[in-house]
Amino acid sequence: MKKYVLLSVIAVCTLVFSSCSKDEDGVSGVSEVSIIGAWNLTALEATDGKSDTNFDGTSIPATFNAMGKDFDTVVTFSEEPQIVTSEGSYTTVLTTTILGETSTEEEEGEDFFESDEWRLGGSILYFGTGEEEVGFAITDLTDSKISLRYTLDETLDIFGATTSVSATYNMTLTR
């Protein structure tokens, strides 16, 4: 059962990139020109992660946090067309606590953004199109740094179970 729940938590974490953010707490006065170019991924984390999976009437609460490390990833925002791509690798350290048992696993990641459209809407940086669009609030932007935040709070049906999940995802890119 533990493996099933852990797989569900990991699946939910990866599904964060299939929903739109409602977070509007970003900086003001952001222009597309300030986004265009190559950026280095320098921080990636998920904090305050909570899930509750209900399977056949049994509730399985869990908490999780993820922290990136060993960053060697370049994220590039092009202008015409507006495409975001990435090259390189990083490691994610995922810590989960399920039914009082804590485990930590490391997962290698690469090509953070395979190739996707991007657009700017106020202080929200959107990736993807249509129903696949994800919005990250720009919480800090200078010539050399951009910080992004995504707040997840939703309920999903996965593998015949209903899972409510919430977390805050933060990403920092620098030049």
Backbone as a printed PyTorch tensor [residue, N CA C, xyz], in Angstrom:
tensor([[[  0.8260,  -1.1870,   0.0000],
         [  0.0000,   0.0000,   0.0000],
         [  0.8700,   1.2510,   0.0000]],

        [[  2.0030,   1.2010,   0.7350],
         [  2.8780,   2.3590,   0.8150],
         [  3.3690,   2.7750,  -0.5690]],

        [[  3.7670,   1.7970,  -1.3840],
         [  4.2490,   2.1120,  -2.7250],
         [  3.1500,   2.7550,  -3.5660]],

        [[  1.9180,   2.2600,  -3.4400],
         [  0.8000,   2.8260,  -4.1900],
         [  0.5950,   4.2930,  -3.8210]],

        [[  0.6060,   4.5760,  -2.5300],
         [  0.3900,   5.9500,  -2.0750],
         [  1.5430,   6.8380,  -2.5240]],

        [[  2.7830,   6.3610,  -2.3810],
         [  3.9390,   7.1450,  -2.8030],
         [  3.8680,   7.4470,  -4.2940]],

        [[  3.4920,   6.4610,  -5.0970],
         [  3.3510,   6.6910,  -6.5320],
         [  2.2590,   7.7140,  -6.8150]],

        [[  1.1820,   7.6670,  -6.0410],
         [  0.1080,   8.6510,  -6.2170],
         [  0.5890,  10.0550,  -5.9020]],

        [[  1.3560,  10.2130,  -4.8230],
         [  1.8770,  11.5300,  -4.4540],
         [  2.8060,  12.0450,  -5.5430]],

        [[  3.6810,  11.1930,  -6.0260],
         [  4.5930,  11.6050,  -7.0890],
         [  3.8180,  11.9610,  -8.3510]],

        [[  2.8050,  11.1750,  -8.6820],
         [  1.9910,  11.4730,  -9.8650],
         [  1.3070,  12.8260,  -9.7210]],

        [[  0.8010,  13.1160,  -8.5240],
         [  0.1490,  14.3990,  -8.2890],
         [  1.1550,  15.5350,  -8.4460]],

        [[  2.3680,  15.3390,  -7.9300],
         [  3.3960,  16.3850,  -8.0590],
         [  3.6860,  16.6860,  -9.5190]],

        [[  3.7360,  15.6580, -10.3470],
         [  4.0280,  15.8960, -11.7540],
         [  2.8400,  16.5120, -12.4760]],

        [[  1.6410,  16.3120, -11.9710],
         [  0.4600,  16.8840, -12.6110],
         [  0.3380,  18.3860, -12.3950]],

        [[  1.2060,  18.9520, -11.5650],
         [  1.1650,  20.3930, -11.3330],
         [  1.2650,  21.1540, -12.6420]],

        [[  1.9090,  20.5740, -13.6380],
         [  2.0950,  21.2670, -14.8980],
         [  0.9260,  21.0810, -15.8550]],

        [[ -0.2430,  20.6530, -15.3440],
         [ -1.3990,  20.5120, -16.2170],
         [ -2.5570,  21.4010, -15.7810]],

        [[ -2.3320,  22.3370, -14.8870],
         [ -3.3850,  23.2110, -14.3880],
         [ -2.9390,  24.6570, -14.4130]],

        [[ -3.8990,  25.5640, -14.3770],
         [ -3.5730,  26.9900, -14.3990],
         [ -3.5210,  27.5520, -12.9870]],

        [[ -2.5870,  28.4130, -12.7480],
         [ -2.4570,  29.0490, -11.4450],
         [ -3.4270,  30.2180, -11.3360]],

        [[ -3.9390,  30.4210, -10.1470],
         [ -4.7990,  31.5640,  -9.8810],
         [ -4.0530,  32.6090,  -9.0610]],

        [[ -2.7320,  32.4470,  -8.9330],
         [ -1.9090,  33.3030,  -8.0870],
         [ -1.6590,  34.6400,  -8.7760]],

        [[ -2.1470,  35.7200,  -8.1990],
         [ -2.0110,  37.0490,  -8.7910],
         [ -1.1360,  37.9700,  -7.9450]],

        [[ -0.2840,  37.4230,  -7.0730],
         [  0.5060,  38.2380,  -6.1530],
         [  1.8610,  38.6360,  -6.7180]],

        [[  1.9760,  38.7620,  -8.0200],
         [  3.2660,  39.0290,  -8.6470],
         [  3.6540,  40.4910,  -8.6520]],

        [[  4.8330,  40.7530,  -9.2240],
         [  5.3410,  42.1120,  -9.3580],
         [  4.5920,  42.8340, -10.4690]],

        [[  4.6910,  44.1520, -10.5060],
         [  4.0080,  44.9200, -11.5490],
         [  5.0220,  45.4540, -12.5500]],

        [[  4.5390,  45.8480, -13.7110],
         [  5.3740,  46.4710, -14.7210],
         [  6.3140,  45.5200, -15.4480]],

        [[  5.9480,  44.2490, -15.5500],
         [  6.7900,  43.2640, -16.2340],
         [  6.5790,  43.3940, -17.7370]],

        [[  7.6710,  43.3700, -18.4980],
         [  7.5660,  43.4050, -19.9530],
         [  8.1780,  42.1370, -20.5490]],

        [[  7.6930,  41.7620, -21.7230],
         [  8.2150,  40.5750, -22.4030],
         [  9.7100,  40.7030, -22.6720]],

        [[ 10.1830,  41.9130, -22.9590],
         [ 11.6010,  42.1410, -23.2420],
         [ 12.4670,  41.6940, -22.0660]],

        [[ 11.9680,  41.8740, -20.8420],
         [ 12.7530,  41.5000, -19.6630],
         [ 12.8260,  39.9850, -19.4640]],

        [[ 11.9720,  39.2270, -20.1500],
         [ 11.9380,  37.7670, -20.0200],
         [ 12.8240,  37.0960, -21.0730]],

        [[ 12.8810,  37.6640, -22.2610],
         [ 13.5660,  37.0530, -23.4070],
         [ 15.0490,  36.8400, -23.1160]],

        [[ 15.5500,  35.6640, -23.5260],
         [ 16.9680,  35.3520, -23.3790],
         [ 17.1940,  34.0510, -22.6430]],

        [[ 18.4670,  33.8000, -22.3210],
         [ 18.8750,  32.5700, -21.6400],
         [ 18.9990,  32.8150, -20.1370]],

        [[ 18.4800,  31.8800, -19.3560],
         [ 18.4920,  31.9410, -17.8960],
         [ 18.9930,  30.6000, -17.3530]],

        [[ 19.6710,  30.6350, -16.2250],
         [ 20.1230,  29.4150, -15.5440],
         [ 19.1430,  29.0710, -14.4290]],

        [[ 18.7000,  27.8210, -14.4000],
         [ 17.8610,  27.3510, -13.2990],
         [ 18.7490,  27.2250, -12.0660]],

        [[ 18.4280,  27.9760, -10.9980],
         [ 19.2650,  27.9640,  -9.7930],
         [ 18.5240,  27.5100,  -8.5430]],

        [[ 17.1980,  27.4330,  -8.5860],
         [ 16.4320,  26.9490,  -7.4360],
         [ 15.0980,  26.3990,  -7.9240]],

        [[ 14.6810,  25.3280,  -7.2910],
         [ 13.4110,  24.6870,  -7.6130],
         [ 12.9570,  23.9540,  -6.3560]],

        [[ 11.7260,  24.2760,  -5.8900],
         [ 11.2520,  23.6330,  -4.6680],
         [  9.7310,  23.5580,  -4.6310]],

        [[  9.2490,  22.5880,  -3.8890],
         [  7.8320,  22.4680,  -3.5570],
         [  7.7570,  22.4670,  -2.0430]],

        [[  6.9840,  23.3770,  -1.4780],
         [  6.8810,  23.4810,  -0.0280],
         [  5.4410,  23.3140,   0.4300]],

        [[  5.2860,  22.9660,   1.6850],
         [  3.9640,  22.8270,   2.3150],
         [  3.0410,  21.8870,   1.5410]],

        [[  3.6200,  20.8590,   0.9350],
         [  2.8140,  19.9100,   0.1690],
         [  1.9720,  19.0320,   1.0700]],

        [[  0.6880,  18.9640,   0.7600],
         [ -0.2440,  18.1280,   1.5110],
         [ -1.1490,  17.4140,   0.5260]],

        [[ -1.4320,  16.1560,   0.8090],
         [ -2.4000,  15.4430,  -0.0050],
         [ -3.2300,  14.5450,   0.8980]],

        [[ -4.4140,  14.2500,   0.4270],
         [ -5.2830,  13.3020,   1.1180],
         [ -5.9120,  12.4480,   0.0340]],

        [[ -5.5360,  11.1860,   0.0110],
         [ -6.0350,  10.2590,  -0.9980],
         [ -7.1160,   9.3940,  -0.3720]],

        [[ -8.2780,   9.3540,  -1.0140],
         [ -9.3840,   8.5280,  -0.5540],
         [ -9.5700,   7.3990,  -1.5510]],

        [[ -9.3310,   6.1680,  -1.0720],
         [ -9.4480,   4.9870,  -1.9230],
         [-10.3550,   3.9900,  -1.2280]],

        [[-11.4970,   3.7160,  -1.8400],
         [-12.4780,   2.7770,  -1.2690],
         [-12.8460,   3.1250,   0.1660]],

        [[-13.0410,   4.4180,   0.4570],
         [-13.4590,   4.8560,   1.7770],
         [-12.3430,   5.0100,   2.7910]],

        [[-11.1210,   4.7050,   2.3980],
         [ -9.9830,   4.8610,   3.2970],
         [ -9.2360,   6.1330,   2.9430]],

        [[ -9.0290,   6.9920,   3.9390],
         [ -8.3120,   8.2420,   3.7380],
         [ -6.8440,   8.0340,   4.1040]],

        [[ -5.9660,   8.4600,   3.1920],
         [ -4.5250,   8.3350,   3.4230],
         [ -3.9030,   9.7290,   3.2830]],

        [[ -3.6730,  10.4070,   4.4170],
         [ -3.0530,  11.7370,   4.3510],
         [ -1.5400,  11.6170,   4.1520]],

        [[ -0.9750,  12.6050,   3.4900],
         [  0.4710,  12.6400,   3.2620],
         [  0.9310,  14.0840,   3.2060]],

        [[  2.2000,  14.2800,   3.5040],
         [  2.8360,  15.5810,   3.3070],
         [  4.0650,  15.3600,   2.4370]],

        [[  4.4740,  16.4010,   1.7300],
         [  5.6590,  16.2760,   0.9050],
         [  6.3250,  17.6290,   0.7030]],

        [[  7.6140,  17.5780,   0.4820],
         [  8.4250,  18.7300,   0.1080],
         [  9.4390,  18.2330,  -0.9020]],

        [[  9.8120,  19.0900,  -1.8280],
         [ 10.8230,  18.7300,  -2.8200],
         [ 11.8050,  19.8840,  -2.9350]],

        [[ 13.0810,  19.5460,  -3.0990],
         [ 14.1210,  20.5560,  -3.2290],
         [ 15.0400,  20.1460,  -4.3670]],

        [[ 15.3160,  21.0970,  -5.2500],
         [ 16.2260,  20.8280,  -6.3510],
         [ 17.6700,  21.0410,  -5.9360]],

        [[ 18.5780,  20.3680,  -6.6420],
         [ 20.0090,  20.5470,  -6.4080],
         [ 20.7650,  20.1420,  -7.6720]],

        [[ 22.0650,  20.3900,  -7.6730],
         [ 22.9400,  20.0110,  -8.7920],
         [ 22.4200,  20.5650, -10.1220]],

        [[ 22.1020,  21.8440, -10.1330],
         [ 21.5210,  22.4720, -11.3230],
         [ 22.5680,  22.6810, -12.4160]],

        [[ 22.2540,  22.2190, -13.5910],
         [ 23.0460,  22.4460, -14.7970],
         [ 22.0570,  22.5920, -15.9590]],

        [[ 21.1170,  23.5160, -15.7950],
         [ 20.0290,  23.6830, -16.7460],
         [ 19.9570,  25.1300, -17.2190]],

        [[ 19.8540,  25.3130, -18.5320],
         [ 19.6730,  26.6270, -19.1360],
         [ 18.2760,  26.6660, -19.7440]],

        [[ 17.4840,  27.6650, -19.3540],
         [ 16.1270,  27.8680, -19.8700],
         [ 16.1830,  29.0750, -20.7950]],

        [[ 15.6980,  28.9150, -22.0340],
         [ 15.7630,  29.9860, -23.0280],
         [ 14.3590,  30.3770, -23.4760]],

        [[ 14.0840,  31.6840, -23.3830],
         [ 12.8180,  32.2530, -23.8490],
         [ 13.0980,  32.9630, -25.1690]],

        [[ 12.5050,  32.4770, -26.2590],
         [ 12.6990,  33.1310, -27.5570],
         [ 11.5530,  34.1050, -27.8100]],

        [[ 11.7950,  35.0390, -28.7480],
         [ 10.8420,  36.1220, -28.9960],
         [  9.8720,  35.8190, -30.1320]],

        [[ 10.3420,  35.4030, -31.2560],
         [  9.4930,  35.1660, -32.4300],
         [  9.7980,  33.8060, -33.0210]],

        [[  9.0770,  32.7860, -32.7460],
         [  7.8720,  32.7170, -31.9010],
         [  8.2490,  32.6550, -30.4220]],

        [[  7.2480,  32.8660, -29.5720],
         [  7.4750,  32.8330, -28.1340],
         [  7.4910,  31.3750, -27.6610]],

        [[  8.7030,  30.8080, -27.6520],
         [  8.9070,  29.4110, -27.2600],
         [  9.9010,  29.3930, -26.1000]],

        [[  9.6530,  28.5340, -25.1070],
         [ 10.5870,  28.3180, -24.0110],
         [ 11.1350,  26.9040, -24.1460]],

        [[ 12.4500,  26.7770, -24.0460],
         [ 13.1100,  25.4750, -24.1040],
         [ 14.1240,  25.4020, -22.9720]],

        [[ 14.6050,  24.2020, -22.6990],
         [ 15.6730,  24.0540, -21.7070],
         [ 16.5760,  22.9120, -22.1080]],

        [[ 17.7920,  23.0120, -21.6410],
         [ 18.7760,  21.9590, -21.8390],
         [ 19.5260,  21.7880, -20.5390]],

        [[ 19.8730,  20.5570, -20.2190],
         [ 20.6600,  20.3050, -19.0270],
         [ 19.9600,  19.3720, -18.0670]],

        [[ 20.4510,  19.3630, -16.8310],
         [ 19.9310,  18.4290, -15.8390],
         [ 19.8980,  19.0680, -14.4500]],

        [[ 19.2340,  18.3890, -13.5420],
         [ 19.1340,  18.7740, -12.1400],
         [ 18.6700,  17.5470, -11.3680]],

        [[ 18.7150,  17.6000, -10.0560],
         [ 18.2400,  16.5120,  -9.2070],
         [ 17.1670,  17.0680,  -8.2790]],

        [[ 16.0820,  16.3120,  -8.1000],
         [ 15.0320,  16.6780,  -7.1610],
         [ 15.0730,  15.7080,  -5.9880]],

        [[ 15.1150,  16.2460,  -4.7740],
         [ 15.0640,  15.4380,  -3.5600],
         [ 13.6410,  15.5640,  -3.0220]],

        [[ 12.8820,  14.4670,  -3.0700],
         [ 11.4840,  14.4430,  -2.6490],
         [ 11.3780,  13.7450,  -1.3040]],

        [[ 10.8220,  14.4520,  -0.3100],
         [ 10.6040,  13.8790,   1.0120],
         [  9.1030,  13.7880,   1.2440]],

        [[  8.6290,  12.5850,   1.5240],
         [  7.2050,  12.3640,   1.7690],
         [  7.0160,  11.7100,   3.1380]],

        [[  5.9190,  12.0580,   3.7660],
         [  5.5200,  11.4000,   5.0110],
         [  4.1100,  10.8760,   4.8100]],

        [[  3.9890,   9.5520,   4.8970],
         [  2.7070,   8.8860,   4.6940],
         [  2.4540,   7.9850,   5.8840]],

        [[  1.3240,   8.1910,   6.5470],
         [  0.9540,   7.4040,   7.7190],
         [  2.0900,   7.3600,   8.7440]],

        [[  2.7520,   8.5090,   8.9450],
         [  3.8040,   8.6250,   9.9460],
         [  5.1660,   8.1180,   9.5230]],

        [[  5.2900,   7.5770,   8.3340],
         [  6.5690,   7.0670,   7.8450],
         [  7.1350,   8.0210,   6.7950]],

        [[  8.3640,   8.4940,   7.0320],
         [  9.0040,   9.4500,   6.1360],
         [ 10.0220,   8.7460,   5.2580]],

        [[ 10.0100,   9.1140,   3.9820],
         [ 11.0140,   8.5800,   3.0550],
         [ 11.5150,   9.7170,   2.1760]],

        [[ 12.7550,   9.5780,   1.7470],
         [ 13.3760,  10.5690,   0.8710],
         [ 13.9590,   9.8520,  -0.3310]],

        [[ 13.6530,  10.3920,  -1.5040],
         [ 14.1540,   9.8210,  -2.7500],
         [ 14.7050,  10.9270,  -3.6240]],

        [[ 15.7350,  10.5980,  -4.4050],
         [ 16.2970,  11.5380,  -5.3660],
         [ 15.9230,  11.0920,  -6.7690]],

        [[ 15.5570,  12.0710,  -7.5930],
         [ 15.1600,  11.8040,  -8.9720],
         [ 15.9190,  12.7480,  -9.8900]],

        [[ 16.5730,  12.1830, -10.8920],
         [ 17.2830,  12.9960, -11.8720],
         [ 16.2710,  13.5780, -12.8510]],

        [[ 16.4350,  14.8380, -13.1940],
         [ 15.5720,  15.4870, -14.1770],
         [ 16.4160,  16.1250, -15.2480]],

        [[ 15.8470,  16.2390, -16.4340],
         [ 16.5370,  16.9360, -17.5110],
         [ 15.5120,  17.5730, -18.4170]],

        [[ 15.9600,  18.5260, -19.2210],
         [ 15.0760,  19.2480, -20.1310],
         [ 13.8070,  19.7040, -19.4250]],

        [[ 13.9890,  20.5940, -18.4610],
         [ 12.9160,  21.1150, -17.6230],
         [ 11.7070,  21.5350, -18.4670]],

        [[ 11.9520,  22.3080, -19.5220],
         [ 10.9180,  22.6370, -20.5010],
         [ 11.3730,  22.0050, -21.8120]],

        [[ 10.6090,  21.0570, -22.3230],
         [ 11.0200,  20.4200, -23.5690],
         [ 10.9660,  21.4140, -24.7210]],

        [[  9.8650,  22.0090, -24.9570],
         [  9.6590,  23.0710, -25.9430],
         [  8.1890,  23.4340, -25.8590]],

        [[  7.9250,  24.6230, -25.3860],
         [  6.5450,  25.0060, -25.1420],
         [  6.3660,  26.4890, -25.4390]],

        [[  5.1410,  26.8790, -25.6860],
         [  4.8500,  28.2930, -25.8850],
         [  4.8410,  28.9950, -24.5400]],

        [[  5.1770,  30.2930, -24.5410],
         [  5.0690,  31.1020, -23.3440],
         [  4.4120,  32.4190, -23.7020]],

        [[  3.7740,  33.0300, -22.7120],
         [  3.2020,  34.3610, -22.8800],
         [  3.1610,  35.0340, -21.5230]],

        [[  3.1110,  36.3470, -21.5550],
         [  3.0470,  37.1450, -20.3450],
         [  1.6690,  37.7640, -20.2360]],

        [[  1.0450,  37.6330, -19.0880],
         [ -0.2510,  38.2430, -18.8180],
         [ -0.1690,  38.9770, -17.5000]],

        [[  0.1440,  40.2760, -17.5330],
         [  0.3500,  41.0310, -16.2940],
         [  1.6010,  40.5380, -15.6020]],

        [[  1.4460,  40.0430, -14.3740],
         [  2.5910,  39.5140, -13.6390],
         [  2.6070,  37.9820, -13.6250]],

        [[  1.8600,  37.3680, -14.5440],
         [  1.8030,  35.9130, -14.6480],
         [  2.5110,  35.4820, -15.9310]],

        [[  3.4320,  34.5290, -15.7940],
         [  4.1340,  33.9550, -16.9280],
         [  3.4910,  32.6030, -17.2110]],

        [[  2.8510,  32.5070, -18.3940],
         [  2.1230,  31.2990, -18.7710],
         [  2.9640,  30.4280, -19.6890]],

        [[  2.8810,  29.1150, -19.4680],
         [  3.5520,  28.1330, -20.3020],
         [  2.4990,  27.1980, -20.8790]],

        [[  2.6050,  26.8560, -22.1790],
         [  1.6360,  25.9700, -22.8140],
         [  0.5330,  26.7600, -23.4850]],

        [[ -0.4980,  26.0400, -23.9200],
         [ -1.6420,  26.6730, -24.5850],
         [ -2.9350,  25.9890, -24.1460]],

        [[ -4.0290,  26.7150, -24.2540],
         [ -5.3540,  26.1600, -23.9800],
         [ -5.4720,  25.5350, -22.6090]],

        [[ -6.0560,  24.3320, -22.5480],
         [ -6.2450,  23.6330, -21.2780],
         [ -4.9310,  23.1630, -20.6700]],

        [[ -3.8830,  23.1300, -21.4490],
         [ -2.5700,  22.6990, -20.9680],
         [ -1.7320,  23.8680, -20.4480]],

        [[ -2.3050,  25.0490, -20.3640],
         [ -1.5710,  26.2440, -19.9450],
         [ -1.4070,  26.2970, -18.4220]],

        [[ -0.1970,  26.6400, -17.9860],
         [  0.1300,  26.7630, -16.5700],
         [  0.6260,  28.1780, -16.3240]],

        [[  0.1440,  28.8350, -15.2660],
         [  0.5490,  30.1970, -14.9630],
         [  1.3590,  30.2870, -13.6860]],

        [[  2.5450,  30.8990, -13.7710],
         [  3.4130,  31.1340, -12.6200],
         [  3.4470,  32.6280, -12.3290]],

        [[  3.2200,  33.0180, -11.0720],
         [  3.3260,  34.4200, -10.6790],
         [  4.7990,  34.8000, -10.6510]],

        [[  5.1140,  35.9400, -11.2450],
         [  6.4720,  36.4700, -11.1770],
         [  6.5610,  37.2520,  -9.8700]],

        [[  7.3070,  36.7190,  -8.9080],
         [  7.3790,  37.3300,  -7.5850],
         [  8.5830,  38.2480,  -7.4270]],

        [[  9.5610,  38.1250,  -8.3230],
         [ 10.7340,  38.9960,  -8.2990],
         [ 11.3120,  39.0120,  -9.7090]],

        [[ 11.6890,  40.1960, -10.1830],
         [ 12.2790,  40.3010, -11.5100],
         [ 13.2760,  41.4480, -11.5320]],

        [[ 14.5310,  41.1160, -11.8380],
         [ 15.5840,  42.1060, -12.0470],
         [ 16.2580,  41.7450, -13.3670]],

        [[ 17.2740,  42.4890, -13.7550],
         [ 18.0170,  42.1600, -14.9720],
         [ 18.6950,  40.7960, -14.8750]],

        [[ 18.9890,  40.3520, -13.6430],
         [ 19.7520,  39.1140, -13.4810],
         [ 19.0070,  37.9870, -12.7630]],

        [[ 17.7340,  38.2130, -12.3670],
         [ 17.0170,  37.1900, -11.6080],
         [ 15.5180,  37.2730, -11.8710]],

        [[ 14.9010,  36.0870, -11.9950],
         [ 13.4450,  36.0030, -12.0570],
         [ 13.0090,  34.8810, -11.1240]],

        [[ 12.0750,  35.1940, -10.2230],
         [ 11.5290,  34.2060,  -9.2990],
         [ 10.0700,  33.9870,  -9.6550]],

        [[  9.6780,  32.7170,  -9.7200],
         [  8.3330,  32.3340, -10.1180],
         [  7.6900,  31.4780,  -9.0310]],

        [[  6.3670,  31.6230,  -8.8550],
         [  5.6350,  30.8330,  -7.8600],
         [  4.3410,  30.3090,  -8.4720]],

        [[  4.0420,  29.0620,  -8.1560],
         [  2.8080,  28.4140,  -8.5790],
         [  2.1620,  27.8220,  -7.3360]],

        [[  0.8920,  28.1330,  -7.0990],
         [  0.1740,  27.5940,  -5.9540],
         [ -0.8550,  26.5880,  -6.4600]],

        [[ -0.7180,  25.3660,  -5.9930],
         [ -1.6070,  24.2760,  -6.3930],
         [ -2.5850,  23.9930,  -5.2690]],

        [[ -3.8670,  23.8550,  -5.6010],
         [ -4.8960,  23.4800,  -4.6360],
         [ -6.0520,  22.9010,  -5.4400]],

        [[ -6.0680,  21.5870,  -5.5760],
         [ -7.1330,  20.9680,  -6.3670],
         [ -7.3510,  19.5250,  -5.9740]],

        [[ -8.4060,  18.9630,  -6.5240],
         [ -8.7610,  17.5710,  -6.2970],
         [ -8.7310,  16.8480,  -7.6370]],

        [[ -8.0850,  15.6820,  -7.6390],
         [ -7.9110,  14.9010,  -8.8590],
         [ -8.3540,  13.4680,  -8.6360]],

        [[ -8.7990,  12.8220,  -9.6980],
         [ -9.0750,  11.3910,  -9.6670],
         [ -7.9240,  10.6960, -10.3580]],

        [[ -7.1880,   9.8560,  -9.5950],
         [ -6.0180,   9.1640, -10.1090],
         [ -6.1130,   7.6900,  -9.7270]],

        [[ -6.0250,   6.8230, -10.6910],
         [ -6.0060,   5.3780, -10.4480],
         [ -7.1850,   4.9270,  -9.5940]],

        [[ -8.3680,   5.4920,  -9.8050],
         [ -9.5550,   5.0970,  -9.0580],
         [ -9.6550,   5.6950,  -7.6630]],

        [[ -8.7420,   6.5730,  -7.3050],
         [ -8.7630,   7.2260,  -5.9970],
         [ -8.9490,   8.7260,  -6.1960]],

        [[ -9.5480,   9.3770,  -5.2140],
         [ -9.6980,  10.8240,  -5.2390],
         [ -8.6090,  11.4210,  -4.3460]],

        [[ -7.8280,  12.3290,  -4.9050],
         [ -6.7370,  12.9400,  -4.1650],
         [ -6.9010,  14.4510,  -4.1600]],

        [[ -6.9310,  15.0270,  -2.9560],
         [ -6.8820,  16.4780,  -2.7860],
         [ -5.4330,  16.8140,  -2.5060]],

        [[ -4.9080,  17.7850,  -3.2290],
         [ -3.4940,  18.1200,  -3.0750],
         [ -3.3120,  19.6300,  -3.0730]],

        [[ -2.3510,  20.0880,  -2.2520],
         [ -1.9880,  21.5070,  -2.2310],
         [ -0.4940,  21.5980,  -2.0030]],

        [[  0.1130,  22.6110,  -2.5980],
         [  1.5530,  22.8660,  -2.4370],
         [  1.8840,  24.2030,  -3.0680]],

        [[  3.0220,  24.7330,  -2.7080],
         [  3.5380,  25.9480,  -3.3300],
         [  4.8430,  25.5880,  -4.0150]],

        [[  4.9350,  25.8860,  -5.2920],
         [  6.1310,  25.5990,  -6.0940],
         [  6.8430,  26.9060,  -6.3790]],

        [[  8.1490,  26.9360,  -6.1570],
         [  8.9700,  28.1130,  -6.4150],
         [ 10.1280,  27.7390,  -7.3230]],

        [[ 10.4480,  28.6390,  -8.2550],
         [ 11.5350,  28.4270,  -9.1880],
         [ 12.3080,  29.7450,  -9.3150]],

        [[ 13.6270,  29.6710,  -9.3580],
         [ 14.4440,  30.8580,  -9.5570],
         [ 15.3710,  30.6220, -10.7510]],

        [[ 15.4040,  31.6210, -11.6260],
         [ 16.2870,  31.6140, -12.7980],
         [ 17.1860,  32.8400, -12.6920]],

        [[ 18.4590,  32.6720, -13.0590],
         [ 19.3910,  33.8120, -13.0250],
         [ 20.1680,  33.8830, -14.3230]],

        [[ 20.7040,  35.0760, -14.6080],
         [ 21.5620,  35.2480, -15.7980],
         [ 22.9810,  35.4050, -15.3320]]])
